[in-house]
């Protein structure tokens, strides 16, 4: 029993245990299922949160994208409403800086002619940075090396500082000072640029951005936003260019319409004038001839002689009208054979006086001459100059009442001669002065035409002056008389018709441009002798394309092998040469050279890229002093421009429209130098160099500024001599004409100038520091530093120079005036530096004086 009892008990316990174990298992299973359920619920909750977060982020991105698109739409509406190209480009750069999250922006536009990108608009950059970027062009080929696939993001290019791409190219980029930056933040050497492509895949420029507002590397969204904006900007730029061309076409059409009206009026005047002038003598001839034919036997012999004299005079009058018309036609068509030689102008003037004296005596008018003691020669066509003076002096006699006076004056200048014809006649009304050189125009337009003539004389005079590269202007006052002044160059610039071993025969265009180039070089450098030598690639010889001051046989026959002599060495090495004393310079074998009046010379290479195409030489300075390093720098800068001009001329068939602009630029530069006082130009150049260095400009910028100092007032050639030489105050219209000269200067140098910085300085050298200047009304540091420097030097040099309307100030008076205008007209810092330079110069001069006294 006990075993059974034990077994029963055991069985009972086992059953209880099983029950307990079963309960425990159920509890465990329930816990596990609960845990699994909780985990599933938690996972589902996290997934829901993640989905919600993704939805919020997507919504945020879409909202951000929508905001960006709205912003771009707003900006696009603004820029598309701007049709003036320069304003548009500045608006684009400003929009990037102000609205798209970048503190700095630069817009470069491709100049297709030179194949380089030119900085045209800026935002968020200092004036110093703008000047550096403006002076540096990026060649298209260089830009293409930046567009690597490894840098590409969408249609843009991001070059991280980490790849070290710019280490050897720092001269190609501007590196801003952004302060300390973290490893993952935007770095000063990071670059992001967006090429500007048109719909037909033409590259027109690129947009470069820097320094993001959030300091982070831009995301793809940000870059795509920039690209959308860039597409809008390209469309606006193309529209502005089309509008600009349309405006130009409209302006040309208006000008042509105006010209057609003028031509129609001229035709009417011509018909009236010629009809009157031909009818009057013909009527006289017919009347007297009929009388003689009818009453020959009854007419006394003395009366017949008088009638025949009248017929002869009227026939001569008819002949003169016909000859004038033929002469004008030849001059204007270019079918005229000009034979220039060195002619004695004193002799020509005396001959003209002798020819006109009988006519003057009939009206009791005295003809007086005022000539230099020494004979004055100029390279002119003697018969043409005689015709010019006969017309001018003949007019003076015609329009001067009985008992009046006509005076012919000859003045000998450094590089020109001036001939003035002055009378005490009726004068010219102010409203007629601008038209007196027009064909068939006469001040007396009445039907009676009291003074006679067909109105061709002054038109012939103007053409003769132009054929001699001269200038003519008139000063007159109604009732008190008139003075015509003709300025002619003394020197001759010669281009041989055909070099014996040179390239193909140069065209008339090439010869003309070569002559003007040499003339311009001689004027700017103040040299009696200048030559332009071009390289014949086939035989590696330099030949003279044009020269001034050399014997014509030398010009035709001179050949220099590359490597031989000074010019040959320059052509071989591509480096400029400044020689102070040719006889003492060990680099070149000394020899007796009769063409050297002085022992100093400068020779610089002409380059297109890295290839030397020729050499420019100057010798025999007018002042008889040696050339300086500054002179050599200026000549090299001129040579850079000349190379571009020659490149254009050699492609003349494809750029015919530019030829007139190029020749006009060269002629205006020559003319402006002849207007300028040589000593003033030299002083301005020297002071600009010293002041530019004192203001911290680099040597390249100083050289550029020195070059600008010789040409910055070229726009004055469009103002008119009568205004420039006026002794009294200027009227409103005259002053407005003067104010336009900076813009005229940029227009004149445009065809030969490739640096925008040069044009900017010329354009803004009359801006005021307080914003009251012209033409842009810029203020403070908005004005380019070079223009601020030039403004101070120009003002000082003008104050210490004599003017027709005032005496020259002393240095102390000029300095006091600069101080008074510091902060209003001039940059105070520039004025302070300039005054220090003047004081240093005075101390140096005093030191020299004291040394001489002690000796």
Secondary structure as UniProt FT lines:
FT   HELIX           2..80
FT   HELIX           85..99
FT   STRAND          102..111
FT   TURN            112..115
FT   STRAND          116..123
FT   HELIX           127..135
FT   STRAND          138..139
FT   HELIX           140..146
FT   HELIX           149..151
FT   STRAND          152..153
FT   TURN            154..155
FT   STRAND          156..159
FT   HELIX           161..163
FT   TURN            164..168
FT   HELIX           170..172
FT   TURN            183..184
FT   TURN            188..189
FT   STRAND          191..197
FT   TURN            199..200
FT   STRAND          203..212
FT   TURN            213..214
FT   HELIX           220..295
FT   TURN            296..298
FT   HELIX           301..333
FT   STRAND          341..344
FT   HELIX           345..362
FT   TURN            363..364
FT   STRAND          366..370
FT   STRAND          377..380
FT   HELIX           382..398
FT   TURN            402..403
FT   STRAND          405..412
FT   STRAND          416..423
FT   HELIX           430..435
FT   TURN            436..437
FT   TURN            439..440
FT   TURN            450..451
FT   HELIX           457..467
FT   TURN            468..469
FT   STRAND          471..477
FT   TURN            478..480
FT   STRAND          481..489
FT   STRAND          493..494
FT   HELIX           508..525
FT   STRAND          527..536
FT   TURN            537..540
FT   STRAND          541..548
FT   HELIX           552..557
FT   STRAND          559..561
FT   TURN            562..563
FT   HELIX           565..573
FT   STRAND          577..579
FT   TURN            582..584
FT   TURN            586..587
FT   TURN            594..595
FT   STRAND          601..608
FT   TURN            609..610
FT   STRAND          611..621
FT   TURN            622..623
FT   HELIX           629..650
FT   HELIX           652..654
FT   HELIX           656..675
FT   HELIX           678..694
FT   TURN            695..696
FT   HELIX           699..708
FT   TURN            709..713
FT   HELIX           714..718
FT   HELIX           721..724
FT   HELIX           732..739
FT   HELIX           741..749
FT   HELIX           750..752
FT   HELIX           756..764
FT   TURN            765..766
FT   TURN            769..770
FT   HELIX           780..782
FT   HELIX           785..799
FT   TURN            804..805
FT   HELIX           811..821
FT   TURN            823..825
FT   HELIX           828..854
//
